[in-house]
Amino acid sequence: MATLIPGIGGCTFDTGGERRFAERLEAKLEDDYLCWYNIPVGLSYGHPDFIVLHPRRGLLILEVKDWKRDTVLGIDKLRATLNLDSGPKEVQNPLEQARRYAEDLAATLSKDPQLVIGSGREAGRLLFPWSYGVVFSRITRKQFDDGGLDAVIPPDRVICQDEMTEGVEAEEFQRRLWNMFPLQFKGRLSLPEIDRVRWHIHPDVRIAPRQASLFGEGVAPIDLMLVMDVHQEQLARSLGDGHRVIHGVAGSGKTLILGYRAEYLARGAGKPILVLCYNQSLARRLARTMADKGLDGKVHTHHFHQWCRAQLVAYNAGLPEKSDENQGMFFDAMVDRVIRSVERGLIPTTQYSAILIDEGHDFKPEWFKLVTQMVDPATNSLLVLYDDAQSIYGDAKRRRFSFKSAGIQAVGRTTILKLNYRNTDEILRFARDVAHGILKPMDSDEDGVPLINPQSAGRAGPPPMVVKLPTLRAEAEFIAERLKEAHRAGTPWRDMAVIYRHYNPVGRTILATLRGFGVPVIYFKEASFAPDEDAVLAVTMHSCKGLEFPLVVIPGADCIQRAVELPPEEAKLLYVAMTRATRELVVSGVAT
């Protein structure tokens, strides 16, 4: 079955003929076909009805018309006159319309040097053929021929009503499509070439190589882009209304989908959109991203406890007593006070058009119950992103619950993302080996919380470096020299991070040594994570979630040298830290 983007359930078809044709594309084409509906393409951002891509055939643009034969008063190669209830109307010939879309898209693709012939008489021409055609969903082939339409639209560029029925043979349906090509494709598109075509057709699925510009307008050079898996692309376009849960492994693009979703919903929202996460660092980065896109007035981004405090202050519900001795109890008491204030009507519900929760694996069930009450029932739009392997707060009890019991009605609207795009195969295998005890896949019904084993997207890179040093001071000096070496080789400081478990003594010693060696470094509690700040980030394992860097150094990992089995929560912390690295990972420790 072909992949249609968006999925049929996520499309708003203009006509019944478009829907029927979409159903035929899905049913009559094989799995290696990609089809897009109503996506803006090319330099003019025209909206062709359908784009069909096949690695052995090429690219085809199709316009679908629900015209009846007696509706067409006249037609030439450029224009058609239709007899409508409101009177005669002149429109563009649909074949001419499809031709212009196809030429526009071909011109855009031809600007990519990896999609054109590089030398010889045909240098600069696309590697694959492209063509265009028309679908008349309410005109039979006999009516087409008898009505003289074949005089202005070549018959082999048309699919008629009786050629797109549910009972038509798949082979015959495909033959009609590929007869629209004047030339046959003698080669085959490679997977990277297919990805590059998808990259141009659907820019919303571009993933910048560094997540600091997660959803920003500026994009890196084309050859540095990664492309979402087809399933993710379809998901990003097809998320519908209601409650939704996405279970995804580390590096699967969950936060990217959240950002796209927030921007999409903000366009027509009557109330603000709320984005919540647990991690303060990620909350700051998401907030900055939304502000850079001019959405800070429409999309409110907070970490959960920050949002609770804001609710108590805004509605004069009072803050609990706080002291140095009861820091942890203070946050629990603050959440409890928000819950009780909502129950008493002091804090209003239904404050937001939509709520999107990143790091849902670190939320307690009672937090979900609280947050779901804040969604406007008129939209009922809630998205929860979850990865139980990254749940590093609390115990297993937090994860043993059903979403329904927490107020999330997501049965039938749950998606699982298994493919890891962030890490190279070498880094991902290393991280899985270290944390093997916590990454045993567990099944769950659709309303529960599964544990998913990540699968590599196949990116290759150098194996992780594991280094033994005699003392902590020697370890810190090694790290400083390694970062300076990477910088001399062309890696910007901002593309590096040092992720440690404890500030004392490891983090403090590393920070002091880096500064002493002239390495610009930001301590995460002071960092604003501005993309233009060219400095190494020093951050704890608890605060690194949601971030990624081409080069990551993890000091103080003596346990790997001793080959000891880590407690589950420590294994998760180390797993999260290691999977922040997109290209190179260095793990160091003091030999004992």
Salt bridges, closest charged atoms under 4 A:
GLU23 OE2 - ARG19 NH1 3.98
GLU23 OE1 - ARG24 NH1 3.75
ASP32 OD2 - HIS54 NE2 3.01
GLU63 OE1 - LYS65 NZ 3.93
GLU90 OE1 - ARG79 NE 3.49
GLU96 OE2 - ARG99 NH2 2.46
GLU96 OE2 - ARG100 NE 3.02
GLU103 OE2 - ARG99 NH1 2.73
ASP112 OD2 - ARG196 NE 2.97
ASP112 OD2 - HIS200 NE2 2.96
GLU122 OE2 - ARG125 NH1 3.01
ASP146 OD2 - LYS142 NZ 2.60
GLU163 OE2 - ARG141 NE 2.84
GLU163 OE2 - ARG176 NH2 3.07
GLU172 OE2 - ARG175 NH2 2.58
GLU172 OE2 - ARG176 NE 3.32
ASP195 OD1 - ARG198 NH1 2.76
ASP204 OD2 - HIS202 NE2 3.94
ASP204 OD2 - ARG237 NH2 2.62
GLU217 OE2 - LYS293 NZ 2.86
GLU233 OE1 - ARG198 NH2 2.79
GLU233 OE2 - HIS202 ND1 2.76
GLU263 OE2 - LYS293 NZ 3.63
ASP332 OD1 - LYS364 NZ 3.70
ASP336 OD2 - ARG340 NE 2.95
ASP362 OD2 - LYS545 NZ 2.06
ASP376 OD2 - LYS271 NZ 3.21
ASP388 OD1 - ARG399 NE 2.98
ASP425 OD2 - ARG429 NE 2.96
GLU477 OE2 - ARG473 NE 2.86
ASP495 OD1 - ARG210 NE 3.09
ASP534 OD1 - ARG494 NH1 3.67
GLU548 OE1 - ARG422 NE 2.84
GLU570 OE2 - ARG501 NH2 2.89
GLU584 OE1 - ARG482 NH2 2.63
GLU584 OE2 - ARG583 NE 3.52
